[in-house]
Amino acid sequence: MPRLGFDAVRALRNSTGLGNYGRRVLRGVLAADSGVRGVLYSPAPPRPAYAGLPAELGAPLVLPSPLWRTAGARSWWRSGRLGRRAAADGVELFHGLSHEIPRDLPQRGIPSVVSFLDLLWVRYPGLYPRVDRLSYEWRYRWSAERATAIVAASRQTAADLRDLYGIAPDRIAVVPPPADSRFARPVPEAERREALARHALPRSFLLSVGTLEARKNQRSAIAALAQLDPSRTPPLVLVGRDGGSRAELLRLATRLGVADRLLIRDAVRDADLPAVMQSAAVFLYPSLFEGFGLPIIEALAAGVPVITTAGGCFEEAGGPGTLYAPATDASALAAQLRRVLDDAALAERMRRAGRRHARRFAAARLAARLLGVYQSVLRGERLPADADTATEEEQDRCAG
């Protein structure tokens, strides 16, 4: 049975983004009947919410010795000494779940896989402080160049790895992030009502989920709302923490006269998200750029019609049952939204197609693909060819 090491710091300490990705990958791979034995590595103890994850996975957690637990020492242990520890633990393959592998790993002769969700710091450097960009380039570019194989979250990310980092295509396998199965399980009506009451939400609403920041482009959703008849359009609910745009979005809503039709909720607990998602009339995701766009899959799995950005990775995530509009064209977004709200038959076709498409991202299916990548790396074989995420049936766009 192969012994795999995982850089699990994000899975054990982050509540969103790379944390969700890491936990879903670990649960999929280690819960599968694969014979894989996992070892989790983290430079710091898990946060209380994730303290039970190692036991759940049946994987030991390895932390640095007390001498290496100060802030600077922890970082160096993870970047410069973890390969030595992995070799001592008999690790046969190491998976860096968050864009990097230890710098001393290659010299230990341990093959490696590294996951890349995006290269946003390269595409949009203005979104990141200079010190962060320098750190990412030092760690992430080095890891991309030296890992045995790279797992890209989407074809868009694979293209960025080739175009921006010069990575050879035969070293890249596209394996999307696994979807959270909770969104596909119907939430009982009583529980949905309780969740809506807990967060003071109406029975019908438009929904957008994501950090309130410029890249997520909630301003286009607000501008589209302003173009639609309030008597025929539910209010817009933005769910996400403030990443610097909340005040600007509220000012925009006031200037456009829709402040009374905009609800911002930054404290929706994770347990309530499936109930909130399944209660939405339409899900809007007008982001400027993503590595994949997992909330799109969650909305599709929940049976909600989705409108998102045209191009990039969005059509990979959205599939044939989703409607698309240019990210910065609020009029086009409003027109697509009006189509869904006015045509119940179209909305139902989108729900059915969305559920079918979302099943392509089931954790078990993608875990099997990731295990195939591991096997190819361990055997020194060619990486598996990219798997299509749309069936032939889904190729005909039901939305028309």
LUMVOTOR-328569 format. One record per residue (C-alpha): x, y, z; residue number from 1. Coordinates in nm, 2 decimals. Each point is the difference from the previous one (the first is absolute). Layout:
% LUMVOTOR-328569
((X; Y; Z); NUM) ...
% end
This chain:
% LUMVOTOR-328569
((0.00; 0.00; 0.00); 1) ((0.15; 0.34; -0.10); 2) ((0.07; 0.24; 0.28); 3) ((-0.09; 0.36; -0.10); 4) ((0.10; 0.32; 0.17); 5) ((-0.23; 0.30; -0.02); 6) ((0.08; 0.36; 0.08); 7) ((-0.32; 0.05; 0.20); 8) ((0.05; 0.34; 0.16); 9) ((-0.28; 0.17; -0.19); 10) ((-0.24; -0.29; 0.05); 11) ((0.06; 0.01; 0.37); 12) ((0.00; 0.38; 0.04); 13) ((-0.19; 0.18; -0.28); 14) ((-0.38; 0.02; 0.00); 15) ((-0.04; 0.09; -0.37); 16) ((0.18; -0.02; -0.34); 17) ((0.31; -0.23; 0.03); 18) ((-0.13; -0.13; 0.33); 19) ((-0.32; -0.13; -0.15); 20) ((0.20; -0.14; -0.30); 21) ((0.24; -0.18; 0.22); 22) ((-0.26; -0.16; 0.23); 23) ((-0.21; -0.12; -0.30); 24) ((0.31; -0.15; -0.17); 25) ((0.11; -0.18; 0.32); 26) ((-0.34; -0.13; 0.07); 27) ((-0.04; -0.13; -0.35); 28) ((0.34; -0.16; -0.03); 29) ((0.03; -0.15; 0.34); 30) ((-0.37; -0.10; 0.03); 31) ((0.02; -0.19; -0.33); 32) ((0.07; -0.37; 0.00); 33) ((0.34; 0.06; -0.14); 34) ((0.25; -0.15; 0.25); 35) ((0.16; 0.34; 0.03); 36) ((0.15; 0.08; 0.34); 37) ((0.02; 0.37; 0.07); 38) ((0.22; 0.22; 0.22); 39) ((-0.10; 0.36; 0.07); 40) ((0.26; 0.27; 0.05); 41) ((-0.06; 0.34; 0.15); 42) ((0.24; 0.26; 0.15); 43) ((-0.27; 0.10; 0.25); 44) ((-0.27; -0.19; 0.19); 45) ((-0.35; -0.02; -0.16); 46) ((-0.26; 0.26; 0.09); 47) ((-0.27; -0.14; 0.23); 48) ((-0.26; -0.04; -0.28); 49) ((0.24; -0.24; -0.19); 50) ((0.17; -0.17; 0.29); 51) ((-0.19; -0.32; -0.06); 52) ((0.10; -0.03; -0.37); 53) ((0.31; -0.22; 0.05); 54) ((-0.20; -0.26; 0.20); 55) ((-0.28; 0.02; -0.25); 56) ((0.24; -0.08; -0.28); 57) ((0.19; -0.26; 0.19); 58) ((0.32; 0.20; -0.08); 59) ((0.26; 0.10; 0.26); 60) ((0.08; 0.37; 0.04); 61) ((0.37; 0.10; 0.01); 62) ((0.09; 0.33; 0.16); 63) ((0.34; 0.16; 0.04); 64) ((0.18; -0.05; 0.33); 65) ((-0.04; 0.28; 0.25); 66) ((0.32; 0.16; -0.11); 67) ((-0.15; 0.07; -0.34); 68) ((-0.33; 0.14; 0.11); 69) ((0.07; 0.38; 0.00); 70) ((-0.15; 0.19; -0.30); 71) ((0.32; 0.02; -0.21); 72) ((0.12; -0.35; 0.09); 73) ((-0.33; -0.15; -0.09); 74) ((0.02; 0.14; -0.35); 75) ((0.35; -0.12; -0.05); 76) ((-0.09; -0.35; 0.13); 77) ((-0.28; -0.02; -0.26); 78) ((0.21; 0.14; -0.29); 79) ((0.35; -0.13; 0.08); 80) ((-0.01; -0.31; 0.23); 81) ((-0.33; -0.18; -0.07); 82) ((0.16; -0.21; -0.27); 83) ((0.25; -0.14; 0.25); 84) ((-0.29; -0.09; 0.24); 85) ((-0.21; -0.16; -0.28); 86) ((0.30; -0.22; -0.10); 87) ((0.04; -0.11; 0.36); 88) ((-0.37; -0.09; 0.01); 89) ((0.03; -0.22; -0.31); 90) ((-0.21; 0.22; -0.22); 91) ((0.00; -0.13; -0.36); 92) ((-0.18; 0.30; -0.16); 93) ((-0.07; 0.35; 0.13); 94) ((-0.30; 0.21; -0.10); 95) ((0.03; 0.38; 0.06); 96) ((-0.37; 0.10; 0.02); 97) ((0.06; 0.38; -0.02); 98) ((0.24; 0.09; -0.28); 99) ((0.32; -0.11; 0.16); 100) ((0.23; -0.29; 0.10); 101) ((0.29; 0.01; 0.25); 102) ((0.32; 0.12; -0.16); 103) ((0.20; -0.29; 0.14); 104) ((-0.24; -0.26; -0.14); 105) ((0.16; -0.06; -0.34); 106) ((0.34; -0.08; 0.15); 107) ((-0.16; -0.27; 0.22); 108) ((-0.11; -0.18; -0.32); 109) ((-0.37; 0.02; 0.09); 110) ((-0.23; 0.06; -0.31); 111) ((-0.25; 0.27; 0.05); 112) ((-0.33; 0.14; -0.12); 113) ((-0.10; 0.36; 0.05); 114) ((-0.35; 0.15; -0.03); 115) ((-0.05; 0.34; -0.17); 116) ((-0.35; 0.16; 0.03); 117) ((0.10; 0.32; -0.19); 118) ((0.29; 0.24; -0.07); 119) ((-0.18; 0.31; 0.10); 120) ((0.31; 0.17; 0.14); 121) ((0.15; -0.01; -0.35); 122) ((-0.31; 0.09; -0.19); 123) ((-0.11; 0.28; 0.23); 124) ((0.30; 0.12; 0.20); 125) ((-0.18; 0.31; 0.11); 126) ((-0.22; -0.21; 0.23); 127) ((0.30; -0.10; 0.21); 128) ((0.26; 0.19; 0.21); 129) ((0.34; -0.02; -0.15); 130) ((0.15; -0.20; 0.28); 131) ((-0.27; -0.27; -0.05); 132) ((0.06; -0.01; -0.37); 133) ((0.38; -0.05; 0.06); 134) ((-0.07; -0.27; 0.25); 135) ((-0.24; -0.18; -0.24); 136) ((0.25; 0.01; -0.28); 137) ((0.28; -0.13; 0.22); 138) ((-0.21; -0.29; 0.12); 139) ((-0.27; -0.07; -0.26); 140) ((0.20; 0.04; -0.32); 141) ((0.28; -0.21; 0.14); 142) ((-0.25; -0.27; 0.10); 143) ((-0.16; 0.00; -0.34); 144) ((0.34; -0.04; -0.17); 145) ((0.12; -0.28; 0.22); 146) ((-0.30; -0.21; 0.09); 147) ((-0.03; -0.33; -0.18); 148) ((-0.36; 0.08; -0.11); 149) ((-0.24; 0.29; 0.04); 150) ((-0.37; -0.03; 0.07); 151) ((-0.18; 0.30; -0.16); 152) ((-0.35; 0.09; 0.12); 153) ((-0.12; 0.08; -0.35); 154) ((0.10; 0.01; -0.36); 155) ((0.04; 0.38; 0.05); 156) ((0.25; -0.06; 0.28); 157) ((0.18; -0.25; -0.21); 158) ((0.03; 0.25; -0.28); 159) ((0.13; 0.26; 0.25); 160) ((0.26; -0.24; 0.12); 161) ((0.12; -0.06; -0.36); 162) ((-0.02; 0.37; -0.11); 163) ((0.11; 0.18; 0.32); 164) ((0.24; -0.25; 0.15); 165) ((0.11; -0.19; -0.31); 166) ((-0.10; -0.34; 0.14); 167) ((0.01; -0.29; -0.25); 168) ((-0.36; -0.12; -0.06); 169) ((0.09; -0.37; 0.06); 170) ((0.08; 0.09; 0.37); 171) ((-0.36; 0.14; 0.06); 172) ((-0.31; -0.20; 0.07); 173) ((-0.34; 0.19; 0.03); 174) ((-0.19; -0.12; 0.31); 175) ((-0.28; 0.24; 0.11); 176) ((-0.06; 0.06; 0.37); 177) ((-0.25; -0.25; 0.15); 178) ((-0.35; 0.13; 0.06); 179) ((-0.16; 0.00; 0.35); 180) ((-0.27; -0.26; 0.00); 181) ((-0.21; 0.19; 0.26); 182) ((-0.12; 0.24; -0.27); 183) ((-0.16; -0.28; -0.21); 184) ((-0.19; -0.15; 0.30); 185) ((-0.34; 0.17; 0.03); 186) ((-0.03; 0.20; 0.32); 187) ((-0.34; -0.05; 0.17); 188) ((-0.24; 0.30; -0.04); 189) ((-0.01; 0.06; 0.38); 190) ((0.38; 0.01; 0.02); 191) ((0.01; 0.24; -0.29); 192) ((-0.25; 0.23; 0.16); 193) ((0.20; 0.00; 0.32); 194) ((0.32; 0.09; -0.18); 195) ((-0.16; 0.28; -0.19); 196) ((-0.15; 0.14; 0.33); 197) ((0.33; -0.03; 0.17); 198) ((0.16; 0.23; -0.25); 199) ((-0.31; 0.22; -0.06); 200) ((-0.04; -0.10; -0.37); 201) ((-0.31; 0.01; -0.20); 202) ((-0.17; -0.31; -0.15); 203) ((0.11; 0.10; -0.36); 204) ((0.33; 0.16; -0.09); 205) ((0.28; 0.02; -0.25); 206) ((0.33; -0.13; 0.15); 207) ((0.37; 0.05; -0.05); 208) ((0.26; -0.17; 0.23); 209) ((0.36; 0.12; 0.02); 210) ((0.23; 0.23; 0.18); 211) ((-0.10; 0.37; -0.05); 212) ((0.30; 0.11; -0.21); 213) ((0.06; 0.16; -0.34); 214) ((0.08; -0.32; -0.17); 215) ((-0.33; -0.16; 0.09); 216) ((-0.17; 0.29; -0.18); 217) ((-0.32; 0.02; 0.21); 218) ((-0.03; 0.35; -0.14); 219) ((-0.13; -0.14; -0.33); 220) ((-0.27; -0.20; 0.18); 221) ((-0.11; 0.32; 0.18); 222) ((0.00; 0.20; -0.32); 223) ((-0.20; -0.27; -0.17); 224) ((-0.25; 0.00; 0.29); 225) ((-0.05; 0.38; -0.06); 226) ((-0.11; -0.07; -0.36); 227) ((-0.28; -0.24; 0.10); 228) ((-0.36; 0.08; 0.11); 229) ((0.00; -0.03; 0.38); 230) ((-0.36; -0.13; 0.00); 231) ((0.11; -0.30; -0.21); 232) ((0.35; -0.06; 0.14); 233) ((0.10; -0.15; 0.34); 234) ((0.26; 0.18; 0.21); 235) ((0.37; -0.08; -0.04); 236) ((0.18; -0.17; 0.29); 237) ((0.38; 0.01; 0.01); 238) ((0.15; -0.26; 0.24); 239) ((0.37; 0.03; 0.08); 240) ((0.25; 0.17; 0.22); 241) ((0.11; 0.35; -0.07); 242) ((0.32; -0.01; -0.20); 243) ((0.01; 0.38; -0.04); 244) ((-0.30; 0.07; -0.23); 245) ((-0.30; 0.00; 0.24); 246) ((-0.01; 0.38; 0.05); 247) ((0.05; 0.07; -0.37); 248) ((-0.28; -0.25; -0.09); 249) ((-0.24; 0.17; 0.24); 250) ((0.08; 0.34; -0.14); 251) ((-0.06; -0.13; -0.35); 252) ((-0.34; -0.15; 0.10); 253) ((-0.10; 0.34; 0.16); 254) ((0.11; 0.19; -0.31); 255) ((-0.20; -0.23; -0.23); 256) ((-0.31; 0.00; 0.23); 257) ((0.00; -0.37; 0.09); 258) ((0.14; 0.02; 0.36); 259) ((-0.34; -0.13; 0.13); 260) ((0.03; -0.29; -0.24); 261) ((0.35; -0.11; 0.10); 262) ((0.07; -0.22; 0.30); 263) ((0.36; -0.08; 0.11); 264) ((0.06; -0.29; 0.24); 265) ((0.36; -0.05; 0.12); 266) ((-0.08; -0.25; 0.28); 267) ((-0.18; -0.29; -0.17); 268) ((0.14; -0.31; 0.16); 269) ((0.13; -0.28; -0.21); 270) ((-0.28; -0.23; 0.12); 271) ((-0.26; 0.23; -0.13); 272) ((0.14; 0.05; -0.35); 273) ((-0.18; -0.30; -0.17); 274) ((-0.34; 0.12; 0.14); 275) ((0.07; 0.36; -0.11); 276) ((0.12; -0.12; -0.35); 277) ((-0.30; -0.23; -0.05); 278) ((-0.24; 0.29; 0.09); 279) ((0.14; 0.24; -0.27); 280) ((-0.20; 0.08; -0.32); 281) ((0.31; 0.06; -0.20); 282) ((0.38; -0.02; 0.07); 283) ((0.22; 0.28; -0.14); 284) ((0.37; -0.04; -0.03); 285) ((0.14; 0.30; -0.20); 286) ((0.36; -0.05; 0.10); 287) ((0.27; 0.15; -0.22); 288) ((0.23; -0.30; 0.03); 289) ((0.03; -0.33; 0.19); 290) ((0.21; -0.31; 0.00); 291) ((-0.32; -0.21; 0.00); 292) ((-0.31; 0.15; 0.17); 293) ((-0.11; -0.27; 0.24); 294) ((-0.31; 0.20; 0.12); 295) ((-0.14; -0.04; -0.36); 296) ((0.01; -0.38; 0.05); 297) ((-0.16; 0.03; 0.34); 298) ((-0.28; 0.20; -0.13); 299) ((-0.06; -0.24; -0.29); 300) ((0.00; -0.29; 0.24); 301) ((-0.25; 0.18; 0.21); 302) ((-0.24; 0.03; -0.30); 303) ((0.03; 0.37; -0.04); 304) ((0.02; 0.17; -0.35); 305) ((0.34; 0.16; -0.04); 306) ((0.11; 0.31; -0.19); 307) ((0.38; 0.05; -0.01); 308) ((0.28; 0.16; -0.20); 309) ((0.06; -0.10; -0.37); 310) ((0.34; -0.15; -0.08); 311) ((0.29; -0.11; 0.22); 312) ((-0.06; -0.28; 0.23); 313) ((-0.36; 0.09; 0.06); 314) ((-0.14; -0.21; -0.28); 315) ((0.19; -0.30; 0.13); 316) ((-0.17; 0.04; 0.33); 317) ((-0.34; 0.11; -0.13); 318) ((-0.05; -0.24; -0.28); 319) ((-0.27; 0.00; -0.26); 320) ((-0.30; 0.09; 0.23); 321) ((0.14; 0.33; 0.12); 322) ((-0.05; 0.34; -0.15); 323) ((0.30; 0.23; -0.06); 324) ((0.07; 0.37; -0.03); 325) ((0.32; 0.21; -0.03); 326) ((0.12; 0.08; 0.35); 327) ((-0.02; 0.38; -0.03); 328) ((-0.32; 0.02; -0.21); 329) ((-0.27; 0.07; 0.25); 330) ((-0.26; 0.04; -0.27); 331) ((0.08; -0.35; -0.14); 332) ((-0.02; -0.15; 0.35); 333) ((-0.33; 0.17; 0.06); 334) ((-0.14; -0.14; -0.32); 335) ((0.11; -0.35; 0.09); 336) ((-0.15; 0.04; 0.34); 337) ((-0.33; 0.12; -0.15); 338) ((-0.01; -0.31; -0.22); 339) ((0.02; -0.24; 0.29); 340) ((-0.25; 0.19; 0.22); 341) ((-0.25; 0.03; -0.28); 342) ((0.02; -0.35; -0.14); 343) ((-0.08; -0.27; 0.25); 344) ((0.06; -0.28; -0.26); 345) ((0.35; 0.14; -0.07); 346) ((0.08; 0.01; 0.37); 347) ((-0.11; -0.36; 0.04); 348) ((0.21; -0.12; -0.29); 349) ((0.30; 0.18; 0.15); 350) ((-0.06; -0.17; 0.34); 351) ((-0.01; -0.34; -0.16); 352) ((0.30; 0.05; -0.22); 353) ((0.19; 0.16; 0.29); 354) ((-0.06; -0.29; 0.23); 355) ((0.13; -0.24; -0.27); 356) ((0.31; 0.21; -0.06); 357) ((0.07; 0.03; 0.37); 358) ((0.02; -0.38; 0.03); 359) ((0.31; 0.01; -0.22); 360) ((0.18; 0.16; 0.30); 361) ((-0.10; -0.25; 0.26); 362) ((0.28; -0.06; 0.25); 363) ((0.03; -0.38; -0.06); 364) ((0.03; 0.05; -0.38); 365) ((0.28; 0.26; 0.04); 366) ((0.17; -0.19; 0.27); 367) ((0.03; -0.29; -0.24); 368) ((0.15; 0.23; -0.26); 369) ((0.25; 0.13; 0.26); 370) ((0.10; -0.35; 0.10); 371) ((0.07; -0.07; -0.37); 372) ((0.24; 0.30; 0.00); 373) ((0.17; -0.14; 0.31); 374) ((0.04; -0.34; -0.16); 375) ((0.15; 0.15; -0.31); 376) ((0.25; 0.20; 0.19); 377) ((0.10; -0.30; 0.22); 378) ((0.05; -0.22; -0.31); 379) ((0.17; 0.27; -0.20); 380) ((-0.27; -0.01; -0.27); 381) ((-0.17; 0.26; -0.21); 382) ((-0.27; 0.20; 0.19); 383) ((-0.37; -0.09; -0.08); 384) ((-0.16; 0.19; -0.28); 385) ((-0.23; 0.28; 0.11); 386) ((-0.35; -0.13; 0.07); 387) ((-0.29; 0.20; -0.16); 388) ((-0.24; 0.15; 0.25); 389) ((-0.30; 0.00; -0.23); 390) ((-0.19; -0.30; -0.13); 391) ((-0.11; -0.03; -0.36); 392) ((-0.36; 0.06; 0.12); 393) ((0.11; 0.32; 0.17); 394) ((0.18; 0.14; -0.31); 395) ((-0.34; 0.12; -0.13); 396) ((-0.05; 0.32; 0.19); 397) ((-0.34; -0.03; 0.15); 398) ((-0.02; 0.37; 0.08); 399) ((0.01; 0.08; -0.37); 400) 
% end
